[in-house]
């Protein structure tokens, strides 16, 4: 027997009062919190509830009674559909204010420790075309908007090359113009899409696992160099050669033109051989005179300009005098490690991904840096007493962990090592606050600096300095 569909209410005249964690706007209805996407404080809206829990409900706007005076017109035609840049309707100054409040709230409410005054967030100079990497997905049928579905016009459900609809792994919105990445990103994507349609290249069907064209990754470095990686579902070399040749001719400015054969059920390519069709198998980023080699599997902060500001804050918070041993934990491709190496005696980097560690070593060699050493392995297994005995007791430890934060075993080892200073770089102030509470017995938080890496989203980076208590 089919489950009876829930009869969720329509709430009329809900006033949106604030923005909570994860960028969710909210109001209250009969003392129950109601989360509403695409709303901002000052809106008064009719909301159709679509899910209900004991302490909160979630819904979507069906009618505006009053629009907030804070609202501005979104600049992208795909706003509200593709799932990206959800805060376009907020002035950038308001975005920064809410991100600042998010850091203050999460550190104080979750951490429950003594905090210094939090410095004003460092905004991004560029609020559009700031990303250096985007990945687009091919789909055999494009997503139709609500307006298209409701219209009487016969719309051909043609293939798509764009972004996944949020929560729908098999649905892709065809993108006309994306405001996230500088030229020639849009031109490369549109040319590839149109070429494949004209020449009968079948776009991938995720449910049936059929078709040829899967993904395209475009990197545009601050140096002006460009990397393009096209992912094919099978080794149809005639079609592959034809498309890659067409891309090379149409875009001679591409520094690294590559492709990969991915016949797996998922889109990840880190475990696959990526073949260089033309040019180099890498591009370069630059930061303060340092060059960083970026391969097809390399991680690099996606906002190059803001990455420099973020790392500069981390270096300043480390307060290096030149004779310190620094541990850069979760080092990735060693960007921070190499960035600070000239200011200290030795940097020890640890990272889970072996390929990233190889990149880190190459970047040290590339820049003539000889006082770094890198290790690959699970942090909680690598960082132990014997490791510290081998590499020297750290004077400073820098963390830049994934969103989940640091493992409790890592925290315990760090407390035992007792460095003079800790610099904690985080993309998730909530887990950062939890971890800061662990260190509170031995360390005092002395500086806090939020940095905005991703305009028009709720995401925020935060850097914290901790000094060992005497």
Helices and strands as residue ranges (DSSP letters): E 10-15, E 18-19, G 21-23, E 25-29, E 32-36, E 44-52, E 56-66, H 92-106, I 107-111, E 119-122, E 133-139, H 146-150, E 160-164, E 172-174, H 185-198, E 213-220, E 226-232, H 237-250, E 256-261, E 274-279, E 282-287, E 290-295, H 304-318, E 325-329, H 335-340, G 341-343, E 346-351, H 354-366, E 372-376, H 379-382, H 385-391, E 396-399, H 408-417, E 421-426, H 429-439, E 443-451, E 461-468
